[in-house]
Amino acid sequence: MKLNPFNKKSTAYYDKVKAEYDQLRRQLAVVNKELIDAEQQHAKERDHQTRCVMPPARCQ
């Protein structure tokens, strides 16, 4: 049984794909951190607005 010589990928191809994948994972990690920070900031501001609307004496 002969193997298909055109089916074999070079290690350079795999290295390129792995490097691209690693770069995209790093970018995704940064974006996810920014998302978490933005969600926390939004929750903090929403909580502050809710407190200011309900008892006006406590609003600072």
C-alpha positions in Angstrom: 0.0 0.0 0.0 1.5 3.3 -1.1 0.9 6.5 0.9 -0.2 9.7 -0.9 2.9 12.0 -1.1 0.6 15.0 -1.5 -1.1 14.4 1.8 2.0 15.1 3.8 2.3 18.6 5.3 5.6 20.1 6.1 6.6 21.1 9.6 6.9 24.7 8.5 3.2 24.7 7.7 2.4 23.4 11.2 4.7 25.9 12.8 3.0 28.7 10.9 -0.4 27.5 12.0 0.7 27.1 15.6 2.2 30.5 15.7 -1.0 32.1 14.3 -3.1 30.1 16.8 -0.9 31.3 19.7 -1.1 34.9 18.6 -4.9 34.7 18.3 -5.1 33.2 21.8 -3.0 36.0 23.2 -5.3 38.6 21.5 -8.4 36.8 22.8 -7.0 36.8 26.3 -6.5 40.5 26.2 -9.9 41.2 24.8 -11.5 38.9 27.4 -9.8 40.8 30.1 -11.0 44.1 28.7 -14.5 42.6 28.6 -14.4 41.5 32.2 -13.1 45.0 33.3 -15.9 46.7 31.3 -18.6 44.4 32.7 -17.3 45.2 36.2 -17.3 48.9 35.6 -20.8 48.7 34.1 -22.1 46.8 37.2 -20.5 49.3 39.5 -22.0 52.3 37.6 -25.4 50.6 37.4 -25.3 49.9 41.2 -24.4 53.5 41.9 -27.2 54.8 39.7 -29.7 52.5 41.4 -28.6 53.7 44.8 -28.9 57.4 43.7 -32.4 56.8 42.3 -33.9 55.0 45.3 -32.8 57.0 48.4 -31.7 60.5 47.2 -30.2 61.3 50.7 -27.5 58.5 50.2 -26.4 59.7 46.8 -22.9 61.1 46.8 
